[in-house]
Amino acid sequence: MQLALSEDQTQVLDFIDTLARPYASVPMHDASLVLESADLDAALVESGFLDVMAVEELGPVTAALVVEKLARLPFAIEAAASVMVRPLIDLALPRPLCLVEEGRIGGPVRFLRPGASVVVVGPSGVRSFMADAGIIAAAQVDTLYAYPAAFLTGLPDCMTSHDVDAAEVLRAWRVAVAAEAAGLLAAALAATVAYVSDRKQFGRPLATFQGMRHRLAEDQVMTNSVHWLALRAAGTGSRGDAALALLHAQEAAKQVCYDYHQFLGGMGMTLEHPLHLWTYRLKLLTAELGGRGEQGLAASDALWG
Amino acid sequence: MQFEWTPEQDAFRHKIRDFLEANLTGDWEKFSEHGPASPALTAFAREFCVKLAEAGILFPHWPVEMGGEGLGPWEQQILAEEMWIAGEPRGGQYMNVNWIGPTLQKYGTPEQKARYLEPITRGQSLWCQGFSEPDAGSDLAALRTRAELRDGSYVINGQKIWTSYAGLADTCFLLTRTSDDRKKGITIILVPMDTPGITVRQIPSLIGEGDIHEVFFDDVTVPETARFGDEGQAWEIVAYSLRNERLGIPRFTLARAALDRAVAMLQGESRFAREHVRIEAARCAALCEAAATANYAVVQKRVDGLSIGAESSSARYATVMAERAVCEFVVEFVPQALAGASPYLKMHHQRGIVAGVAAGSAEIQLNIIASDVLELPREPR
């Protein structure tokens, strides 16, 4: 057991901080429903941060740390699938990478656009294709989820089969989403803490009222444990750990998203404050891979048969 | 980062398990239903801890100069986990090796060390902790039990409550008030429990017979040399002790073991196929593992020699959540467990329901997280 960051890990995270600094905040009154940055994406690709998992001395825990770190940014970046799942399938698959479950292709698919790699995972194995405009239906323009998303209208007749265990891909997918959720939870908590520490009512900051303090503290406990469970699942490679990590992340997301919008009051209903960029991503992640119940069943199978 | 135990740590865990298997025989599981402070378990622990001492696993984490092996915080954690999962066969003596011994070593006079450390290392002493009072629970600094220095002796008057082990303890680590200065007026006195003027009254409870007590002090007189540290130094010494015991009992390990037992019972009755039961069990497991990782993150800080701050409160609150979830799971899905069908699950329940109250309430942990982890502006007082 050794839970301190290695020197390499500290260095990677510091580099990302430096690279992402211009993108770390978003001007108030300028937060749209979705924020993306092609420049940031290109910089991340160029720097190699999306390929850390394949580097021997870095590996899956560092990959999870990178995903967590990038998820804290107000800009939506397709990192989780590319960093943590793509290495298992084919590192040459073009980004963005969109993961969908066989038999469940009806939901909004994050980052889906022409040219994206769509990976279909399920009982028939792991198959992929490059999306073209003919198979994509746009989501409503003012979709709330804070991710660029679209729908698949079907699957092509011809897909590339990958010689990889679907269960293994599902495991990595769960860890990747848990790590992304950990970053979103941390960023949403920080944004809420800043707001309630500043906003005064009855002559004092909202954060001085115990009704709010205790709930924020409980949210911190959940956020902290999602972080550690995601890293542990990345480190152990266990299917049970992966399912538990995503289950806990989805449980946490439900709890905190409600709290944070509640604490921001009217401001939390506006686009002026960036809170929704994290919470509405979290909300979509609560539906990932069938939601909490599915992770619960997967964990139960892994732990107790 | 490495989330697996090293081979050495695994070997240490197995050494403890083998010892427990060899020495907790017969009807131990049924026996462990007796709370850690019960007369039965206390008497058992007096023999058991002698064997632990002989096997070198009573205090291996103590520094070499104290007679230990100088093993690190991970080994201390593993030792605590294995003992707690087994039902804590050390009874109240776990306190001795976790914090009373190290605190005696740091702050005790030569006479105090000579008198108290040696019986601890033989597994032959039992302490109780005279902290809480009827009007000083979470607000510990409000305590009023008074110690007055008269002609070279302290005369103690007052009352303590919720005192575990008081009925059978040899010595009380007693917090007293020696001046009106709120925190700086508190002084520790080591009081032999057979001193005239001490009355112990058991409080019937849900958590097992003989577990908690009221302790009355009526003109209890001890020599001035019984004072531990200086007058007014108690707050500093207790803070030091807590650094040795910051995480408290690794309850999440027993909660997880209890959950596995409950699932096994359900499987035995072919009742674990229903999806809602499986999902709820997984939710409990996630909370247990969440607590484990949060606690381990704090242990890592100890390993690295970093000071441990409010993140230990976050870890403790995660543990409370896990305990609550597992206690509720058992009651909802295997209610017969608490009515005779599983001594182990009843033992867990009785220990688990205290998690949010003992050693600093869950709400106090939340206050600490709010102020010191989230750094929210302070509440007006």
Interface residues (C-beta under 8 A of the other chain):
Chain A: M1 Q2 L3 A4 L5 S6 Q9 V61 L189 V193 V196 S197 R204 P205 A207 T208 F209 Q210 R213 H214 L216 A217 E218 Q220 V221 N224 S225 V226 W228 L229 L231 R232 G235 T236 D241 A243 L244 A245 L247 H248 E251 R292 G293 Q295 G296 L297 A299 S300 D301 L303 W304
Chain B: M1 Q2 F3 E4 W5 T6 Q9 W74 D260 V263 Q267 F272 E275 R278 I279 E280 A281 A282 R283 A285 A286 L287 E289 A290 A291 T293 A294 Y296 A297 V299 Q300 V303 D304 E311 S314 Y317 A318 M321 E363 Q365 L366 N367 I369 A370 V373 L374 E375 L376 P377 R378 E379 P380
